[in-house]
Amino acid sequence: MPIVIRLDRELVERKMTLTELSERVGITVANLSILKTGKAKAVRLSTLESICRELGCQPGDIIEYVAETDDDVIET
């Protein structure tokens, strides 16, 4: 998938747990975990804003576009 979530990297850099972030932004650990593992299909801008505010980062620090290469594409 070309969109990669880097929330885990930001948490490690700030020595913050997912539980601590959850408490600070008012989002369940389960929902943050879905986002962190890249299983989320969408994220509200208000959620992204809250996460960025608490982590002191920019949206681009959390969400990254990684172009697919021909090797990544599986033809059917």
N, CA, C and O atoms as a Tripos MOL2 file, in Angstrom:
@<TRIPOS>MOLECULE
protein
  304   303    76     0     0
PROTEIN
NO_CHARGES

@<TRIPOS>ATOM
      1 N           0.8490   -1.1850    0.0000 N.3       1 MET1
      2 CA          0.0000    0.0000    0.0000 C.3       1 MET1
      3 C           0.8850    1.2350    0.0000 C.2       1 MET1
      4 O           1.8280    1.3090    0.7880 O.2       1 MET1
      5 N           0.6130    2.1930   -0.8500 N.am      2 PRO2
      6 CA          1.4710    3.3660   -0.9780 C.3       2 PRO2
      7 C           1.4080    4.3460    0.1980 C.2       2 PRO2
      8 O           2.3250    5.1500    0.3620 O.2       2 PRO2
      9 N           0.3480    4.3020    1.0230 N.am      3 ILE3
     10 CA          0.2710    5.1780    2.1860 C.3       3 ILE3
     11 C           0.7370    4.3870    3.3990 C.2       3 ILE3
     12 O           0.1880    3.3310    3.7140 O.2       3 ILE3
     13 N           1.7580    4.9100    4.0800 N.am      4 VAL4
     14 CA          2.3360    4.2340    5.2330 C.3       4 VAL4
     15 C           2.1320    5.1100    6.4610 C.2       4 VAL4
     16 O           2.3540    6.3200    6.4060 O.2       4 VAL4
     17 N           1.7110    4.5100    7.5660 N.am      5 ILE5
     18 CA          1.5100    5.2240    8.8130 C.3       5 ILE5
     19 C           2.7620    5.0530    9.6660 C.2       5 ILE5
     20 O           3.2050    3.9320    9.9190 O.2       5 ILE5
     21 N           3.3230    6.1680   10.1030 N.am      6 ARG6
     22 CA          4.5610    6.1680   10.8810 C.3       6 ARG6
     23 C           4.3320    6.5810   12.3390 C.2       6 ARG6
     24 O           5.2240    7.1450   12.9730 O.2       6 ARG6
     25 N           3.1550    6.3050   12.8580 N.am      7 LEU7
     26 CA          2.8260    6.6890   14.2260 C.3       7 LEU7
     27 C           3.7630    6.0220   15.2260 C.2       7 LEU7
     28 O           4.1710    6.6480   16.2040 O.2       7 LEU7
     29 N           4.1050    4.7630   14.9920 N.am      8 ASP8
     30 CA          4.9970    4.0530   15.9060 C.3       8 ASP8
     31 C           6.3490    4.7430   16.0230 C.2       8 ASP8
     32 O           6.9110    4.8210   17.1160 O.2       8 ASP8
     33 N           6.8720    5.2410   14.9190 N.am      9 ARG9
     34 CA          8.1590    5.9390   14.9150 C.3       9 ARG9
     35 C           8.0860    7.2100   15.7590 C.2       9 ARG9
     36 O           9.0000    7.5090   16.5270 O.2       9 ARG9
     37 N           6.9850    7.9570   15.6060 N.am     10 GLU10
     38 CA          6.8220    9.2020   16.3590 C.3      10 GLU10
     39 C           6.6910    8.9170   17.8540 C.2      10 GLU10
     40 O           7.2190    9.6620   18.6810 O.2      10 GLU10
     41 N           5.9950    7.8510   18.1940 N.am     11 LEU11
     42 CA          5.8580    7.4890   19.6070 C.3      11 LEU11
     43 C           7.2050    7.1080   20.2150 C.2      11 LEU11
     44 O           7.5190    7.5200   21.3320 O.2      11 LEU11
     45 N           7.9950    6.3310   19.4960 N.am     12 VAL12
     46 CA          9.3150    5.9190   19.9870 C.3      12 VAL12
     47 C          10.2110    7.1390   20.1840 C.2      12 VAL12
     48 O          10.8970    7.2450   21.2010 O.2      12 VAL12
     49 N          10.2110    8.0490   19.2340 N.am     13 GLU13
     50 CA         11.0490    9.2400   19.3350 C.3      13 GLU13
     51 C          10.7020   10.0790   20.5560 C.2      13 GLU13
     52 O          11.5660   10.7500   21.1200 O.2      13 GLU13
     53 N           9.4350   10.0410   20.9660 N.am     14 ARG14
     54 CA          8.9880   10.8520   22.1110 C.3      14 ARG14
     55 C           8.8690   10.0380   23.3950 C.2      14 ARG14
     56 O           8.4240   10.5380   24.4280 O.2      14 ARG14
     57 N           9.2780    8.7700   23.3070 N.am     15 LYS15
     58 CA          9.2190    7.8560   24.4520 C.3      15 LYS15
     59 C           7.8260    7.8840   25.0890 C.2      15 LYS15
     60 O           7.6770    8.0110   26.3050 O.2      15 LYS15
     61 N           6.8170    7.7630   24.2300 N.am     16 MET16
     62 CA          5.4300    7.7940   24.6550 C.3      16 MET16
     63 C           4.7710    6.4750   24.2610 C.2      16 MET16
     64 O           5.0450    5.9300   23.1920 O.2      16 MET16
     65 N           3.9140    5.9750   25.1210 N.am     17 THR17
     66 CA          3.1910    4.7490   24.8090 C.3      17 THR17
     67 C           1.8900    5.0920   24.0800 C.2      17 THR17
     68 O           1.4150    6.2270   24.1050 O.2      17 THR17
     69 N           1.3410    4.0810   23.4380 N.am     18 LEU18
     70 CA          0.0600    4.2410   22.7750 C.3      18 LEU18
     71 C          -1.0320    4.5710   23.7990 C.2      18 LEU18
     72 O          -1.9460    5.3470   23.5200 O.2      18 LEU18
     73 N          -0.9210    3.9760   24.9750 N.am     19 THR19
     74 CA         -1.8880    4.2390   26.0440 C.3      19 THR19
     75 C          -1.8200    5.7010   26.4820 C.2      19 THR19
     76 O          -2.8550    6.3390   26.6770 O.2      19 THR19
     77 N          -0.6180    6.2270   26.6340 N.am     20 GLU20
     78 CA         -0.4620    7.6220   27.0290 C.3      20 GLU20
     79 C          -1.0340    8.5610   25.9660 C.2      20 GLU20
     80 O          -1.7250    9.5250   26.2940 O.2      20 GLU20
     81 N          -0.7500    8.2820   24.7060 N.am     21 LEU21
     82 CA         -1.3040    9.1010   23.6260 C.3      21 LEU21
     83 C          -2.8240    9.0120   23.6300 C.2      21 LEU21
     84 O          -3.5090   10.0170   23.4410 O.2      21 LEU21
     85 N          -3.3460    7.8250   23.8410 N.am     22 SER22
     86 CA         -4.7870    7.6150   23.8910 C.3      22 SER22
     87 C          -5.4320    8.5000   24.9520 C.2      22 SER22
     88 O          -6.4480    9.1450   24.6950 O.2      22 SER22
     89 N          -4.8490    8.5310   26.1280 N.am     23 GLU23
     90 CA         -5.3770    9.3510   27.2190 C.3      23 GLU23
     91 C          -5.3110   10.8400   26.8890 C.2      23 GLU23
     92 O          -6.2180   11.5980   27.2300 O.2      23 GLU23
     93 N          -4.2470   11.2460   26.2330 N.am     24 ARG24
     94 CA         -4.0660   12.6670   25.9090 C.3      24 ARG24
     95 C          -5.0100   13.1590   24.8220 C.2      24 ARG24
     96 O          -5.4640   14.3030   24.8660 O.2      24 ARG24
     97 N          -5.3120   12.3010   23.8410 N.am     25 VAL25
     98 CA         -6.1490   12.7440   22.7160 C.3      25 VAL25
     99 C          -7.6000   12.2980   22.8210 C.2      25 VAL25
    100 O          -8.4430   12.7470   22.0440 O.2      25 VAL25
    101 N          -7.9020   11.4190   23.7760 N.am     26 GLY26
    102 CA         -9.2790   10.9760   23.9570 C.3      26 GLY26
    103 C          -9.7580   10.0120   22.8920 C.2      26 GLY26
    104 O         -10.9340   10.0130   22.5260 O.2      26 GLY26
    105 N          -8.8540    9.1930   22.3980 N.am     27 ILE27
    106 CA         -9.1740    8.1730   21.3940 C.3      27 ILE27
    107 C          -8.8000    6.8270   22.0040 C.2      27 ILE27
    108 O          -7.7650    6.7120   22.6610 O.2      27 ILE27
    109 N          -9.6240    5.8180   21.7950 N.am     28 THR28
    110 CA         -9.3430    4.5260   22.4080 C.3      28 THR28
    111 C          -8.0310    3.9450   21.9030 C.2      28 THR28
    112 O          -7.5940    4.2100   20.7830 O.2      28 THR28
    113 N          -7.4200    3.1470   22.7660 N.am     29 VAL29
    114 CA         -6.1820    2.4650   22.3830 C.3      29 VAL29
    115 C          -6.4380    1.5750   21.1710 C.2      29 VAL29
    116 O          -5.5970    1.4710   20.2790 O.2      29 VAL29
    117 N          -7.6080    0.9340   21.1460 N.am     30 ALA30
    118 CA         -7.9340    0.0400   20.0250 C.3      30 ALA30
    119 C          -7.9490    0.8110   18.7020 C.2      30 ALA30
    120 O          -7.4000    0.3380   17.7070 O.2      30 ALA30
    121 N          -8.5670    1.9830   18.6850 N.am     31 ASN31
    122 CA         -8.6140    2.7670   17.4430 C.3      31 ASN31
    123 C          -7.2390    3.3000   17.0560 C.2      31 ASN31
    124 O          -6.9010    3.3310   15.8720 O.2      31 ASN31
    125 N          -6.4460    3.7180   18.0310 N.am     32 LEU32
    126 CA         -5.0840    4.1620   17.7180 C.3      32 LEU32
    127 C          -4.2410    2.9980   17.2100 C.2      32 LEU32
    128 O          -3.3960    3.1740   16.3330 O.2      32 LEU32
    129 N          -4.4700    1.8210   17.7560 N.am     33 SER33
    130 CA         -3.7420    0.6380   17.3120 C.3      33 SER33
    131 C          -4.0670    0.3060   15.8580 C.2      33 SER33
    132 O          -3.1800   -0.0500   15.0810 O.2      33 SER33
    133 N          -5.3330    0.4230   15.5000 N.am     34 ILE34
    134 CA         -5.7380    0.1910   14.1080 C.3      34 ILE34
    135 C          -5.0210    1.1750   13.1850 C.2      34 ILE34
    136 O          -4.5570    0.8020   12.1080 O.2      34 ILE34
    137 N          -4.9360    2.4260   13.6120 N.am     35 LEU35
    138 CA         -4.2210    3.4350   12.8150 C.3      35 LEU35
    139 C          -2.7380    3.1040   12.7550 C.2      35 LEU35
    140 O          -2.1390    3.1210   11.6790 O.2      35 LEU35
    141 N          -2.1460    2.8040   13.8960 N.am     36 LYS36
    142 CA         -0.7050    2.5410   13.9760 C.3      36 LYS36
    143 C          -0.2760    1.3700   13.1110 C.2      36 LYS36
    144 O           0.7980    1.4000   12.5110 O.2      36 LYS36
    145 N          -1.1120    0.3330   13.0430 N.am     37 THR37
    146 CA         -0.7410   -0.8560   12.2740 C.3      37 THR37
    147 C          -1.0600   -0.7250   10.7890 C.2      37 THR37
    148 O          -0.7920   -1.6390   10.0080 O.2      37 THR37
    149 N          -1.6350    0.4150   10.3990 N.am     38 GLY38
    150 CA         -1.9240    0.6410    8.9950 C.3      38 GLY38
    151 C          -3.1950   -0.0290    8.5180 C.2      38 GLY38
    152 O          -3.4250   -0.1220    7.3120 O.2      38 GLY38
    153 N          -4.0320   -0.5020    9.4390 N.am     39 LYS39
    154 CA         -5.2650   -1.1800    9.0590 C.3      39 LYS39
    155 C          -6.4380   -0.2200    8.8940 C.2      39 LYS39
    156 O          -7.5030   -0.6180    8.4220 O.2      39 LYS39
    157 N          -6.2480    1.0440    9.2790 N.am     40 ALA40
    158 CA         -7.3230    2.0310    9.1460 C.3      40 ALA40
    159 C          -7.5240    2.3730    7.6730 C.2      40 ALA40
    160 O          -6.5600    2.4960    6.9170 O.2      40 ALA40
    161 N          -8.7690    2.5220    7.2790 N.am     41 LYS41
    162 CA         -9.0940    2.8990    5.9060 C.3      41 LYS41
    163 C          -9.2300    4.4120    5.7600 C.2      41 LYS41
    164 O          -9.1770    4.9430    4.6510 O.2      41 LYS41
    165 N          -9.4070    5.1060    6.8970 N.am     42 ALA42
    166 CA         -9.5630    6.5580    6.8790 C.3      42 ALA42
    167 C          -9.1820    7.1060    8.2480 C.2      42 ALA42
    168 O          -9.1640    6.3790    9.2410 O.2      42 ALA42
    169 N          -8.8820    8.3840    8.2830 N.am     43 VAL43
    170 CA         -8.6120    9.0580    9.5450 C.3      43 VAL43
    171 C          -9.2310   10.4540    9.4680 C.2      43 VAL43
    172 O          -9.0490   11.1710    8.4840 O.2      43 VAL43
    173 N          -9.9520   10.8230   10.5000 N.am     44 ARG44
    174 CA        -10.5420   12.1660   10.5340 C.3      44 ARG44
    175 C          -9.4410   13.1980   10.7060 C.2      44 ARG44
    176 O          -8.4530   12.9640   11.4030 O.2      44 ARG44
    177 N          -9.6250   14.3360   10.0640 N.am     45 LEU45
    178 CA         -8.6420   15.4030   10.2050 C.3      45 LEU45
    179 C          -8.5630   15.8810   11.6440 C.2      45 LEU45
    180 O          -7.4860   16.2570   12.1080 O.2      45 LEU45
    181 N          -9.6740   15.8730   12.3550 N.am     46 SER46
    182 CA         -9.6540   16.2880   13.7670 C.3      46 SER46
    183 C          -8.8220   15.3010   14.6010 C.2      46 SER46
    184 O          -8.1530   15.7080   15.5510 O.2      46 SER46
    185 N          -8.8610   14.0260   14.2560 N.am     47 THR47
    186 CA         -8.0440   13.0260   14.9420 C.3      47 THR47
    187 C          -6.5760   13.2600   14.6390 C.2      47 THR47
    188 O          -5.7390   13.2380   15.5410 O.2      47 THR47
    189 N          -6.2660   13.4800   13.3850 N.am     48 LEU48
    190 CA         -4.8860   13.7540   12.9760 C.3      48 LEU48
    191 C          -4.3710   15.0100   13.6590 C.2      48 LEU48
    192 O          -3.2260   15.0580   14.1100 O.2      48 LEU48
    193 N          -5.2240   16.0270   13.7320 N.am     49 GLU49
    194 CA         -4.8490   17.2770   14.3990 C.3      49 GLU49
    195 C          -4.5200   17.0270   15.8780 C.2      49 GLU49
    196 O          -3.5130   17.5230   16.3820 O.2      49 GLU49
    197 N          -5.3600   16.2670   16.5650 N.am     50 SER50
    198 CA         -5.1300   15.9700   17.9800 C.3      50 SER50
    199 C          -3.8210   15.2160   18.1890 C.2      50 SER50
    200 O          -3.0590   15.5230   19.1060 O.2      50 SER50
    201 N          -3.5670   14.2360   17.3410 N.am     51 ILE51
    202 CA         -2.3340   13.4480   17.4460 C.3      51 ILE51
    203 C          -1.1200   14.3350   17.2120 C.2      51 ILE51
    204 O          -0.1450   14.2630   17.9600 O.2      51 ILE51
    205 N          -1.1740   15.1700   16.1800 N.am     52 CYS52
    206 CA         -0.0510   16.0600   15.8740 C.3      52 CYS52
    207 C           0.1860   17.0610   16.9980 C.2      52 CYS52
    208 O           1.3310   17.3690   17.3320 O.2      52 CYS52
    209 N          -0.8950   17.5660   17.5780 N.am     53 ARG53
    210 CA         -0.7680   18.5220   18.6810 C.3      53 ARG53
    211 C          -0.0370   17.8780   19.8610 C.2      53 ARG53
    212 O           0.8760   18.4720   20.4360 O.2      53 ARG53
    213 N          -0.4440   16.6650   20.2120 N.am     54 GLU54
    214 CA          0.1570   15.9880   21.3650 C.3      54 GLU54
    215 C           1.5850   15.5190   21.1020 C.2      54 GLU54
    216 O           2.4140   15.5100   22.0120 O.2      54 GLU54
    217 N           1.8700   15.1360   19.8760 N.am     55 LEU55
    218 CA          3.2220   14.6650   19.5460 C.3      55 LEU55
    219 C           4.1430   15.8000   19.0970 C.2      55 LEU55
    220 O           5.3510   15.6040   18.9640 O.2      55 LEU55
    221 N           3.5750   16.9820   18.8660 N.am     56 GLY56
    222 CA          4.3890   18.1120   18.4100 C.3      56 GLY56
    223 C           4.9960   17.8460   17.0490 C.2      56 GLY56
    224 O           6.1730   18.1240   16.8210 O.2      56 GLY56
    225 N           4.1930   17.3070   16.1450 N.am     57 CYS57
    226 CA          4.7050   16.9660   14.8190 C.3      57 CYS57
    227 C           3.7520   17.4540   13.7360 C.2      57 CYS57
    228 O           2.7030   18.0250   14.0320 O.2      57 CYS57
    229 N           4.1170   17.2300   12.5040 N.am     58 GLN58
    230 CA          3.3130   17.5780   11.3460 C.3      58 GLN58
    231 C           2.6300   16.3130   10.8110 C.2      58 GLN58
    232 O           3.1240   15.2070   11.0270 O.2      58 GLN58
    233 N           1.4930   16.4720   10.1130 N.am     59 PRO59
    234 CA          0.8210   15.2900    9.5460 C.3      59 PRO59
    235 C           1.7500   14.4350    8.6790 C.2      59 PRO59
    236 O           1.6440   13.2090    8.6760 O.2      59 PRO59
    237 N           2.6450   15.0740    7.9530 N.am     60 GLY60
    238 CA          3.5800   14.3440    7.0990 C.3      60 GLY60
    239 C           4.5880   13.5090    7.8680 C.2      60 GLY60
    240 O           5.2430   12.6380    7.2950 O.2      60 GLY60
    241 N           4.7170   13.7720    9.1820 N.am     61 ASP61
    242 CA          5.5830   12.9400   10.0170 C.3      61 ASP61
    243 C           4.9020   11.6170   10.3460 C.2      61 ASP61
    244 O           5.5630   10.6300   10.6680 O.2      61 ASP61
    245 N           3.5810   11.6070   10.2630 N.am     62 ILE62
    246 CA          2.8030   10.4190   10.6170 C.3      62 ILE62
    247 C           2.3520    9.6470    9.3800 C.2      62 ILE62
    248 O           2.3610    8.4160    9.3710 O.2      62 ILE62
    249 N           1.9580   10.3740    8.3440 N.am     63 ILE63
    250 CA          1.4380    9.7510    7.1270 C.3      63 ILE63
    251 C           2.4250   10.0040    5.9980 C.2      63 ILE63
    252 O           2.7910   11.1460    5.7190 O.2      63 ILE63
    253 N           2.8440    8.9320    5.3600 N.am     64 GLU64
    254 CA          3.8510    9.0470    4.3090 C.3      64 GLU64
    255 C           3.3850    8.3070    3.0530 C.2      64 GLU64
    256 O           2.8380    7.2080    3.1360 O.2      64 GLU64
    257 N           3.6070    8.9140    1.9130 N.am     65 TYR65
    258 CA          3.3200    8.2630    0.6280 C.3      65 TYR65
    259 C           4.5950    7.5990    0.1420 C.2      65 TYR65
    260 O           5.6330    8.2460    0.0080 O.2      65 TYR65
    261 N           4.5100    6.3100   -0.1180 N.am     66 VAL66
    262 CA          5.6450    5.5570   -0.6540 C.3      66 VAL66
    263 C           5.1910    4.9630   -1.9760 C.2      66 VAL66
    264 O           4.3010    4.1130   -2.0120 O.2      66 VAL66
    265 N           5.8030    5.4150   -3.0600 N.am     67 ALA67
    266 CA          5.4120    4.9600   -4.3850 C.3      67 ALA67
    267 C           5.6840    3.4680   -4.5410 C.2      67 ALA67
    268 O           6.7050    2.9470   -4.0930 O.2      67 ALA67
    269 N           4.7380    2.8020   -5.1890 N.am     68 GLU68
    270 CA          4.9230    1.3840   -5.4900 C.3      68 GLU68
    271 C           5.8870    1.2440   -6.6420 C.2      68 GLU68
    272 O           5.9120    2.0710   -7.5530 O.2      68 GLU68
    273 N           6.6740    0.2020   -6.5970 N.am     69 THR69
    274 CA          7.5690   -0.1030   -7.7100 C.3      69 THR69
    275 C           6.9490   -1.2430   -8.5010 C.2      69 THR69
    276 O           5.9970   -1.8760   -8.0460 O.2      69 THR69
    277 N           7.4780   -1.4990   -9.6590 N.am     70 ASP70
    278 CA          6.9710   -2.6070  -10.4690 C.3      70 ASP70
    279 C           7.1150   -3.9390   -9.7270 C.2      70 ASP70
    280 O           6.3290   -4.8590   -9.9510 O.2      70 ASP70
    281 N           8.1090   -4.0450   -8.8500 N.am     71 ASP71
    282 CA          8.3160   -5.2730   -8.0800 C.3      71 ASP71
    283 C           7.2100   -5.4710   -7.0570 C.2      71 ASP71
    284 O           6.9040   -6.6050   -6.6870 O.2      71 ASP71
    285 N           6.5910   -4.3530   -6.5830 N.am     72 ASP72
    286 CA          5.5550   -4.4240   -5.5610 C.3      72 ASP72
    287 C           4.1990   -4.8230   -6.1280 C.2      72 ASP72
    288 O           3.3420   -5.3180   -5.3970 O.2      72 ASP72
    289 N           4.0010   -4.6130   -7.4190 N.am     73 VAL73
    290 CA          2.7060   -4.8610   -8.0340 C.3      73 VAL73
    291 C           2.6060   -6.3300   -8.4300 C.2      73 VAL73
    292 O           3.4670   -6.8620   -9.1320 O.2      73 VAL73
    293 N           1.5490   -6.9640   -7.9700 N.am     74 ILE74
    294 CA          1.3100   -8.3670   -8.3230 C.3      74 ILE74
    295 C           0.2330   -8.3900   -9.4010 C.2      74 ILE74
    296 O          -0.8810   -7.9090   -9.1930 O.2      74 ILE74
    297 N           0.5700   -8.9390  -10.5230 N.am     75 GLU75
    298 CA         -0.4050   -9.0000  -11.6150 C.3      75 GLU75
    299 C          -1.2970  -10.2110  -11.4250 C.2      75 GLU75
    300 O          -0.8560  -11.2790  -11.0000 O.2      75 GLU75
    301 N          -2.5740  -10.0130  -11.7550 N.am     76 THR76
    302 CA         -3.5290  -11.1230  -11.6180 C.3      76 THR76
    303 C          -3.9830  -11.6010  -12.9720 C.2      76 THR76
    304 O          -4.7870  -12.5290  -13.0610 O.2      76 THR76
@<TRIPOS>BOND
     1     1     2 1
     2     2     3 1
     3     3     4 2
     4     3     5 am
     5     5     6 1
     6     6     7 1
     7     7     8 2
     8     7     9 am
     9     9    10 1
    10    10    11 1
    11    11    12 2
    12    11    13 am
    13    13    14 1
    14    14    15 1
    15    15    16 2
    16    15    17 am
    17    17    18 1
    18    18    19 1
    19    19    20 2
    20    19    21 am
    21    21    22 1
    22    22    23 1
    23    23    24 2
    24    23    25 am
    25    25    26 1
    26    26    27 1
    27    27    28 2
    28    27    29 am
    29    29    30 1
    30    30    31 1
    31    31    32 2
    32    31    33 am
    33    33    34 1
    34    34    35 1
    35    35    36 2
    36    35    37 am
    37    37    38 1
    38    38    39 1
    39    39    40 2
    40    39    41 am
    41    41    42 1
    42    42    43 1
    43    43    44 2
    44    43    45 am
    45    45    46 1
    46    46    47 1
    47    47    48 2
    48    47    49 am
    49    49    50 1
    50    50    51 1
    51    51    52 2
    52    51    53 am
    53    53    54 1
    54    54    55 1
    55    55    56 2
    56    55    57 am
    57    57    58 1
    58    58    59 1
    59    59    60 2
    60    59    61 am
    61    61    62 1
    62    62    63 1
    63    63    64 2
    64    63    65 am
    65    65    66 1
    66    66    67 1
    67    67    68 2
    68    67    69 am
    69    69    70 1
    70    70    71 1
    71    71    72 2
    72    71    73 am
    73    73    74 1
    74    74    75 1
    75    75    76 2
    76    75    77 am
    77    77    78 1
    78    78    79 1
    79    79    80 2
    80    79    81 am
    81    81    82 1
    82    82    83 1
    83    83    84 2
    84    83    85 am
    85    85    86 1
    86    86    87 1
    87    87    88 2
    88    87    89 am
    89    89    90 1
    90    90    91 1
    91    91    92 2
    92    91    93 am
    93    93    94 1
    94    94    95 1
    95    95    96 2
    96    95    97 am
    97    97    98 1
    98    98    99 1
    99    99   100 2
   100    99   101 am
   101   101   102 1
   102   102   103 1
   103   103   104 2
   104   103   105 am
   105   105   106 1
   106   106   107 1
   107   107   108 2
   108   107   109 am
   109   109   110 1
   110   110   111 1
   111   111   112 2
   112   111   113 am
   113   113   114 1
   114   114   115 1
   115   115   116 2
   116   115   117 am
   117   117   118 1
   118   118   119 1
   119   119   120 2
   120   119   121 am
   121   121   122 1
   122   122   123 1
   123   123   124 2
   124   123   125 am
   125   125   126 1
   126   126   127 1
   127   127   128 2
   128   127   129 am
   129   129   130 1
   130   130   131 1
   131   131   132 2
   132   131   133 am
   133   133   134 1
   134   134   135 1
   135   135   136 2
   136   135   137 am
   137   137   138 1
   138   138   139 1
   139   139   140 2
   140   139   141 am
   141   141   142 1
   142   142   143 1
   143   143   144 2
   144   143   145 am
   145   145   146 1
   146   146   147 1
   147   147   148 2
   148   147   149 am
   149   149   150 1
   150   150   151 1
   151   151   152 2
   152   151   153 am
   153   153   154 1
   154   154   155 1
   155   155   156 2
   156   155   157 am
   157   157   158 1
   158   158   159 1
   159   159   160 2
   160   159   161 am
   161   161   162 1
   162   162   163 1
   163   163   164 2
   164   163   165 am
   165   165   166 1
   166   166   167 1
   167   167   168 2
   168   167   169 am
   169   169   170 1
   170   170   171 1
   171   171   172 2
   172   171   173 am
   173   173   174 1
   174   174   175 1
   175   175   176 2
   176   175   177 am
   177   177   178 1
   178   178   179 1
   179   179   180 2
   180   179   181 am
   181   181   182 1
   182   182   183 1
   183   183   184 2
   184   183   185 am
   185   185   186 1
   186   186   187 1
   187   187   188 2
   188   187   189 am
   189   189   190 1
   190   190   191 1
   191   191   192 2
   192   191   193 am
   193   193   194 1
   194   194   195 1
   195   195   196 2
   196   195   197 am
   197   197   198 1
   198   198   199 1
   199   199   200 2
   200   199   201 am
   201   201   202 1
   202   202   203 1
   203   203   204 2
   204   203   205 am
   205   205   206 1
   206   206   207 1
   207   207   208 2
   208   207   209 am
   209   209   210 1
   210   210   211 1
   211   211   212 2
   212   211   213 am
   213   213   214 1
   214   214   215 1
   215   215   216 2
   216   215   217 am
   217   217   218 1
   218   218   219 1
   219   219   220 2
   220   219   221 am
   221   221   222 1
   222   222   223 1
   223   223   224 2
   224   223   225 am
   225   225   226 1
   226   226   227 1
   227   227   228 2
   228   227   229 am
   229   229   230 1
   230   230   231 1
   231   231   232 2
   232   231   233 am
   233   233   234 1
   234   234   235 1
   235   235   236 2
   236   235   237 am
   237   237   238 1
   238   238   239 1
   239   239   240 2
   240   239   241 am
   241   241   242 1
   242   242   243 1
   243   243   244 2
   244   243   245 am
   245   245   246 1
   246   246   247 1
   247   247   248 2
   248   247   249 am
   249   249   250 1
   250   250   251 1
   251   251   252 2
   252   251   253 am
   253   253   254 1
   254   254   255 1
   255   255   256 2
   256   255   257 am
   257   257   258 1
   258   258   259 1
   259   259   260 2
   260   259   261 am
   261   261   262 1
   262   262   263 1
   263   263   264 2
   264   263   265 am
   265   265   266 1
   266   266   267 1
   267   267   268 2
   268   267   269 am
   269   269   270 1
   270   270   271 1
   271   271   272 2
   272   271   273 am
   273   273   274 1
   274   274   275 1
   275   275   276 2
   276   275   277 am
   277   277   278 1
   278   278   279 1
   279   279   280 2
   280   279   281 am
   281   281   282 1
   282   282   283 1
   283   283   284 2
   284   283   285 am
   285   285   286 1
   286   286   287 1
   287   287   288 2
   288   287   289 am
   289   289   290 1
   290   290   291 1
   291   291   292 2
   292   291   293 am
   293   293   294 1
   294   294   295 1
   295   295   296 2
   296   295   297 am
   297   297   298 1
   298   298   299 1
   299   299   300 2
   300   299   301 am
   301   301   302 1
   302   302   303 1
   303   303   304 2
@<TRIPOS>SUBSTRUCTURE
     1 MET1         2 RESIDUE 1 A MET
     2 PRO2         6 RESIDUE 1 A PRO
     3 ILE3        10 RESIDUE 1 A ILE
     4 VAL4        14 RESIDUE 1 A VAL
     5 ILE5        18 RESIDUE 1 A ILE
     6 ARG6        22 RESIDUE 1 A ARG
     7 LEU7        26 RESIDUE 1 A LEU
     8 ASP8        30 RESIDUE 1 A ASP
     9 ARG9        34 RESIDUE 1 A ARG
    10 GLU10       38 RESIDUE 1 A GLU
    11 LEU11       42 RESIDUE 1 A LEU
    12 VAL12       46 RESIDUE 1 A VAL
    13 GLU13       50 RESIDUE 1 A GLU
    14 ARG14       54 RESIDUE 1 A ARG
    15 LYS15       58 RESIDUE 1 A LYS
    16 MET16       62 RESIDUE 1 A MET
    17 THR17       66 RESIDUE 1 A THR
    18 LEU18       70 RESIDUE 1 A LEU
    19 THR19       74 RESIDUE 1 A THR
    20 GLU20       78 RESIDUE 1 A GLU
    21 LEU21       82 RESIDUE 1 A LEU
    22 SER22       86 RESIDUE 1 A SER
    23 GLU23       90 RESIDUE 1 A GLU
    24 ARG24       94 RESIDUE 1 A ARG
    25 VAL25       98 RESIDUE 1 A VAL
    26 GLY26      102 RESIDUE 1 A GLY
    27 ILE27      106 RESIDUE 1 A ILE
    28 THR28      110 RESIDUE 1 A THR
    29 VAL29      114 RESIDUE 1 A VAL
    30 ALA30      118 RESIDUE 1 A ALA
    31 ASN31      122 RESIDUE 1 A ASN
    32 LEU32      126 RESIDUE 1 A LEU
    33 SER33      130 RESIDUE 1 A SER
    34 ILE34      134 RESIDUE 1 A ILE
    35 LEU35      138 RESIDUE 1 A LEU
    36 LYS36      142 RESIDUE 1 A LYS
    37 THR37      146 RESIDUE 1 A THR
    38 GLY38      150 RESIDUE 1 A GLY
    39 LYS39      154 RESIDUE 1 A LYS
    40 ALA40      158 RESIDUE 1 A ALA
    41 LYS41      162 RESIDUE 1 A LYS
    42 ALA42      166 RESIDUE 1 A ALA
    43 VAL43      170 RESIDUE 1 A VAL
    44 ARG44      174 RESIDUE 1 A ARG
    45 LEU45      178 RESIDUE 1 A LEU
    46 SER46      182 RESIDUE 1 A SER
    47 THR47      186 RESIDUE 1 A THR
    48 LEU48      190 RESIDUE 1 A LEU
    49 GLU49      194 RESIDUE 1 A GLU
    50 SER50      198 RESIDUE 1 A SER
    51 ILE51      202 RESIDUE 1 A ILE
    52 CYS52      206 RESIDUE 1 A CYS
    53 ARG53      210 RESIDUE 1 A ARG
    54 GLU54      214 RESIDUE 1 A GLU
    55 LEU55      218 RESIDUE 1 A LEU
    56 GLY56      222 RESIDUE 1 A GLY
    57 CYS57      226 RESIDUE 1 A CYS
    58 GLN58      230 RESIDUE 1 A GLN
    59 PRO59      234 RESIDUE 1 A PRO
    60 GLY60      238 RESIDUE 1 A GLY
    61 ASP61      242 RESIDUE 1 A ASP
    62 ILE62      246 RESIDUE 1 A ILE
    63 ILE63      250 RESIDUE 1 A ILE
    64 GLU64      254 RESIDUE 1 A GLU
    65 TYR65      258 RESIDUE 1 A TYR
    66 VAL66      262 RESIDUE 1 A VAL
    67 ALA67      266 RESIDUE 1 A ALA
    68 GLU68      270 RESIDUE 1 A GLU
    69 THR69      274 RESIDUE 1 A THR
    70 ASP70      278 RESIDUE 1 A ASP
    71 ASP71      282 RESIDUE 1 A ASP
    72 ASP72      286 RESIDUE 1 A ASP
    73 VAL73      290 RESIDUE 1 A VAL
    74 ILE74      294 RESIDUE 1 A ILE
    75 GLU75      298 RESIDUE 1 A GLU
    76 THR76      302 RESIDUE 1 A THR
